[in-house]
Amino acid sequence: MTLDAIFAALADPTRRAILAMLLEDDMAVTDVAEPFEMSLAAISKHLTVLAEAGLISQERRGRVKWCKLEPDAMRAATVWIQGFGQFDPLDFDAFERFLEVEMPGDDPSNS
């Protein structure tokens, strides 16, 4: 599991919706697919991406394949993102003043 794989998996809105569903409880693949207007094969591909990123695990119970959220992968991404929280928030007024000094002929409000 790498951060690249995690963020690539999270980049897709369908996969994020699947993860939100799995926050509630483990689900059978067919139940995961139910609210989406796409084929079971397409949902299976999304689930494979999530599994390869370590965000979910899949387990066969009899004839049914179940999906379970794996929070540890999300924790790794969260820790990485939180590292950026140590920076001061961007001061947009100061940034605008900087742009006015550096680009006096370019008035962004005219765009």
N, C-alpha and C positions, 0 to 999 in steps of 0.2 A: 504494500500500500504506500503510495507516494502522494504528496500534496498535489502534484500535477494531476494525477488521476482523480483525486477527490474533487478538486476545483473544476475539472472537465466534466465530471459527473453532475456537479451542482449547477453547471451552466445551463442545463436544459430545464425548462419549466415543468415538463411532464415528470421528469425525475424528481424535482423538488416536491411536486404534488404527491408523488408516490411516497417519498420520505415522510411527508406530513401525515399521510394516512397511516403509515406504519408506526408513528408516534403513539397512536391510540392502542394498537395491539398487533400481534402477529396476524398475517392474513394469507389465505390461499391465493395463488397466482390468479385464478379466475375471479376472485373477489377484488383483487387489485385492479384488474383490467376492466371491471364492470362500469365504472363511471366515465371511462375514456372512449372517445369515438375513434378507435383504431383497433386493428386486429390484435388477437392474442399473441401472434408472432412479433408484432411491433412492441407490445408491452414486454414480452420476454427479452427482447434486445435491450430495452431500457433497464430491466432487472439485471441483466448480465453486466452492463456497465456499472451499475451500482454495486453489484457483488464484487466485481474486479477491483473497484476502488476501496473495498472493505466497508462500505457504508451499510450493506445488508448482508445477511447470510440466507442461504436457501437450504431447505431440508425436505426430503421426501418422507411423508407419513402415509404409508399405504399407497394409494393411487394419486394422492394430492401432494403437490409441491407447495410448501409454506415459505413465506418470507418473514424475516425478523430484522428489525433495525439493530445495527451494531454501533452504539454510541461512541466507542473509542476512536473511530476514524474521524468522526465529527469533532471530537475533543482536540485532536491534533490540528485540524484546520482552525478551530476556535483559538487555540493557544497562539497559532501563527498570526491570526488577525489581531488578537488583543495586543500583540507586540507593537503594533502600529498605534495603539491607543496612547502610547507614552508621548507622542508628539503633541505639541500645542495645536489647537484647532486653527484652521486657516482663517486669517483676518482678511475678509474680502474687501473691506474699505482700504486697508493698506495696500492690497494687491491692485485695486483700482487706481490709487494714487501713484503707485509704481508704474503702471501702464501709461498714465497721463504724462509722467516725466519721460519715460523711455520712448513713447510713441505719441508725441504731441499732436500730430496731424490726424491721427486715427481716433475718431470718436465712436466708441462701441455702440452708443445709443442711436447712431445713424444707420446701423446695419439692418 
